[in-house]
């Protein structure tokens, strides 16, 4: 259980769920009716998912190794490295998962005749290490990088499944569905960035001790909260605009987004406006994780509304 908690198994399940839904709820249902062509067979998708999860899990491990000192202040009850798992073991697990992830990335890239895509796994692995050891201590840089990587975990399905099959005759259809995936990646980026900033406010004490230049440390917790409140309005307005412009004729989809995505985001904004205690920020972070889940689950709607 300590290992599963170390690699953040709940977060990894969310990534896997998103990738499975992109394949089987967004792309495959339209192969016959719209002529969507995909490159990944079920085993290929499984390899891609496993490669992604190994790299992401390795990222969580190196992050925990680097964050032990801060975590002993911010969340001592959740510290794993140095308690349940030794630092040496954690470091070995980090290396093993990276090797497996990169190896599987090469295999799946080779299997679809796109060996150049293999470089993506090497770059992502390197960025996660750089994030944990350097970027996270720079104002906003770490927040943006890790949120981009979360978004890329969705984009990568389109890269491997749609782009290799583009021809002159199906280009418009393939790009239409790739753009849909991109829209979900943008959603994931916005929600994750918001959550990263909320977590920075929650963890300000430990981060200050280890010298991290997070937003609340640079401008103060109160000002940072107001900044995040303003930023929380961006995904809210973007999603409202998206629903009005793209889904207004689909009553079921509109109702779903209003209840499962828009209403929780309004709640988050209201809570941010009055948040003061650490428990407030922890609650907001949990709600944002739920919004990420409900947003991803909306992929199930497209086979009924397109």
N, C-alpha and C positions, 0 to 999 in steps of 0.2 A: 504493500500500500504506500510505503514511503516513496518508492520509485515512481509509482503512478502520480502521486502528488507532486513529486519533483518535476516531472515533465508536463504538469498541468493537464491531466487527462481530459478534464471537462472542456478545456479550450481546444484541445486536439480533436475531440469528438465534434465540436462545432465546425471546425475546419473541414473535417471529413464529411459531415452532413451537407455542408454547402457545396462541396465538390460533387457529391453523389446527386444532389438535387439539380445542379446545373446540367449534368449529363442526362439524368433519367426523367426529370420533370420539365426541363426547358428545351433540351435538344432532341432527344430521341422521339418524343411524341410527334414531332413535326418532320420526321424523315420521309414519311409517305406523302403527307398532305402538302408540305411546303418544299420538299426536295432538299432538306438539310442533309449534308453529307458529313459524316464524322470518321475520324481516323482511329479512335480508341475502341478496341474490343473490351468486354468486361474485365479480363485479366490485365489489360493495359491500363485501364482506369485504376484498378486496384494497386498496381505498381506505382502509378503516379501519386495516388493518395498516400501510400506507404512512404514514398520518397519525401513527400511534403511533410508528413508527420514526423519523420525521423529528423529532418533538418530543423523543424520548429521545436521539437522536443529537446534537441541539442541546444538550441537557443535559450530555452527556459533554464536548462541546467547551468550554462555558463553565466547566465544572469544571476542565478541564485548563488553561485560560487563568488561572484564579484560583490554581491549585495549582503553578505553575511553580517557585516558590522552594522549596516543601516537597518537590516531586518530585525536584529536583536533589540532594537529600540522601537521600530514601527509595529512589528508583529512577532514578538518573541515566541509565541505559541505555535507559529507556523514555520519556524526555521527548521530545515531538514539537514542541510549541509553542516557537518561538524557535530550533529546529534544522531539522527537516525542513519545517515549515510556519511562516511568520511569524505573529506575533500579529495583525497586521492582516488577513491572509487568514483566520485562524481565526475572528476576530470577524465577518468578512463571511459565512463559512460558517454561523456560529451564527444570524445574522439570516435568511439564505436558508432554512435548514432550518425555522426557526420559522414563517416566512411560509408556506412550502409546507404544513407540518403543520397550522397553524391554518386555512389555506384549504381543505385537503382535509377537515378536521374540519367546516367549515361545509357543504361539499358533501354529505357523507354524512349529516349531521344533517337537512339540507333534503330529501334524497332519501327519508328514511323519515318525513317529516312531524313531526320532533321538533327543530325549529330551536333550541329552548332548550338542547338537549344541546351545542350549539356552545360554550357558555360553559365546558364542562369542559376543552376544549383550551386555551382562554385561561388558565384557572386553573392547569392543570398546567404550562404553559409558564412562567407567572409563578413558580410554586413552585420549579421547577428552577433558575431564575435566582436566586431568593431563597436557596435552599439553598446554591448555590455561593458566593454573595457574602456571606452573613450567617449563615444557620442552622447551617451545618456547624461554625462556631466556638463554638456554644453546646452545653453538655453534653447529649448524647443527642438533642437536638432534630433535628439534621440526620440522624442515624441513623434515627430514627423516620419522618421525612418521606419520605426516599428509599425506605424499605421500604414505606411506604403507597403510594407511586407505583408501585412494582413490582407490588404486589398489585392496584392499580387497572387495570394493563394487562391483567389477566385479567377483572376485573369488567366492564370496558367492553364486552366482547363480549356479555355477558348483557344489559347495558343497551340496546345497539343492536339485538341480534338477538331477544331474548325479550320485553322489556317492551313494545315498541310493539304486539305482537300479542296481548296479554292481553285476554281477553274473560271474561264471566261463566261461560261453559261450560268454558273451558280453564285458568282461573286456577290451579287446584290443580296441574296438570301443569307449567305454565310456571314456577310458583314452586318446585316440586320441583327442576327442573333449574337454576334460578337459584341455589338454595341449594347445590347441588353445586359450581357455579362459585365461589360465595362460600367454600366450604370450601377449595378449591384456592388461592384468593386469600389466605386466612388462613395456609395452609401456606407460600406464597411469602413472605408478610410475615415469618413467624417465621424461616425459613431465611436470608432476606436480612438481617434485623436482626442475626442471629448473625454472619453473615459480615462485615457492616459493623463490628461491634465487634472482631472478630478482626483485620481490616485496620487498625483504629485502633491496636491493640497493635503490629502489625507496623511501622506508620509513625510511631511515637511520636517519634522523633528529629526528623524534618522538621516534624511538626505542632507540636512544642514551640517550634521556632525562629520559626514564623510566628504563634504565639499562639493556636492552636486549643485550646479547652478540652475535649479528648476525655476519655473515662473513664480511660485509663491515665495521662494527664497530671494529672488531678485527684486520683486515689486511688493512683497508682503502678502500674507494670506488673504486679507480682506480685499485688496485690489485684484489679486489673482482670481478670487471668486467672482468678482464683477466682470472681469474679462471673459471667464469661462461662461458666465451667464449670457453675455452678448454672443459668444461663439455658439452657444447652444441653440440660438435662434436660427442659425444658418441651415443646419440639416432639417430643422422643422419647416422652414420656408421652402427649401428646395424640394422636400418630399410633397408638401402641399401643392406646389407648382407642378410637380411631376404627375400627381394624381389628377389634377384638374385638366392638364393638357393631354394626358395619355390614357387615362382610365375612366374618364367621366361618364362614358356610355355603359360601363360595366358596374352595375349596382353592387354586386357581391364584392368585387375588388375594392370599390370605394369604401364600403362598410368595414371590410377587413382592415384596410390601412388606417381608417379613422380610429378604430377601437384598439388595434394591436400595435400600431406604430406611432401615429400622430398624437393620440391622447397620452401615452406614456412620455413622449418627448415634451409635451406641454407641462406635464407633471414635473419632469426633470428641471425644466426652466424655472418653474415656480419654486421648487425646492432649492435650487441654486441661489435664487434671489434672497432667500432667508437663511441659508446654511451657515452654521457657526461651529458646531461640534464635529469631532472626528467621526462620530457615528452617522452624522448627516451625510458626509461625503461617501462613507462606505455604503450607505443605503442608495445613494444616487448612482454609484458605480455598479451596484447590483441591478438596478433598473435598466441601466444602459446595456448591460450584458443581455438582459431579457429582450430588449429592443433589437439587439443584434440577432437574436434567435428568431423572433417573430418576423423580422425583415427577411431573413433567409427563408423561412417557411412560406413566405408569400410566393416563392418560386412555384409552389404547387398549384397556384391559381392560373398560370399562363396557358395550360392545355385546355382551359375552359373559356378563356377570354380572348385568345388570339384567333 
